[in-house]
Amino acid sequence: MRDLEITITASGDVACLAPDDLDLREVGTLHVRRASHVEFDDARQAWVVTLPCGRELGEFATRGAALAHEVAVLNTKIDDDTIEEVF
């Protein structure tokens, strides 16, 4: 079992990085947006994390390292209520 970080705003909105194996529809109506892309860049020979706004979060030797960094950054933005900056 892994930890799931869920943030509830003062207005009652819920934000989290939703895992594929958890059906959050049981909580209520969902509004889902892709918060980033993790792709291998052949030219750079690295895994690259890119936000929808075009900002790159970094290059990584392994996909696992890229995904871990992606989750850490996005959870921080959810906690700080600055997640809209990524879009």
C-alpha positions in Angstrom: 0.0 0.0 0.0 1.2 3.5 -0.8 0.4 6.9 0.6 -2.1 9.1 -1.1 -1.9 12.8 -0.4 -5.2 14.6 -0.5 -5.8 18.3 0.0 -9.2 19.8 0.9 -9.5 23.5 0.2 -11.5 25.9 2.4 -14.2 25.9 -0.3 -14.4 22.1 -0.1 -12.6 21.2 -3.3 -10.4 18.1 -3.2 -7.1 17.9 -5.0 -4.7 15.0 -5.4 -2.6 13.0 -7.8 -5.0 10.2 -8.5 -3.7 6.7 -8.9 -5.1 4.5 -11.6 -6.4 1.9 -9.3 -8.5 4.1 -7.1 -12.1 5.0 -8.3 -12.5 8.5 -7.0 -16.0 8.8 -8.5 -17.2 7.4 -5.2 -16.2 10.7 -3.6 -18.2 12.9 -6.0 -18.0 14.5 -9.4 -14.5 14.6 -10.8 -12.6 17.3 -12.8 -9.5 15.6 -14.1 -6.6 17.3 -15.8 -3.2 16.0 -16.9 -0.7 17.8 -14.7 2.5 16.8 -16.5 4.1 14.6 -19.1 7.0 12.2 -18.5 8.6 11.1 -21.8 12.0 9.8 -23.0 13.8 12.3 -25.1 15.9 10.4 -27.7 18.2 13.4 -28.5 19.0 14.0 -24.8 19.0 10.3 -23.8 17.0 11.3 -20.7 13.5 11.1 -19.2 12.0 14.6 -19.2 9.2 15.9 -17.0 7.2 18.7 -18.7 4.3 20.7 -17.4 1.3 21.7 -19.6 2.5 25.3 -19.5 5.7 24.1 -21.3 8.1 24.4 -18.3 10.4 21.5 -17.9 11.0 20.1 -14.4 14.2 18.4 -15.3 16.0 15.5 -17.0 16.5 12.1 -15.3 18.5 9.0 -16.0 15.6 6.7 -15.1 11.8 6.9 -15.5 11.3 6.1 -11.9 13.4 9.1 -10.8 11.4 11.3 -13.2 8.1 10.1 -11.8 9.2 10.5 -8.2 10.3 14.1 -8.9 7.1 14.8 -10.8 5.0 13.6 -7.8 7.0 15.5 -5.3 6.8 18.8 -7.2 3.1 18.4 -8.0 2.2 17.5 -4.4 4.0 20.6 -3.2 2.1 22.8 -5.7 -1.2 21.2 -4.5 -0.2 21.8 -0.8 0.8 25.4 -1.6 -2.4 26.0 -3.6 -0.2 27.0 -6.6 -1.2 24.0 -8.8 -2.9 26.3 -11.4 0.6 27.6 -12.3 1.4 24.4 -14.1 -1.5 24.9 -16.6 
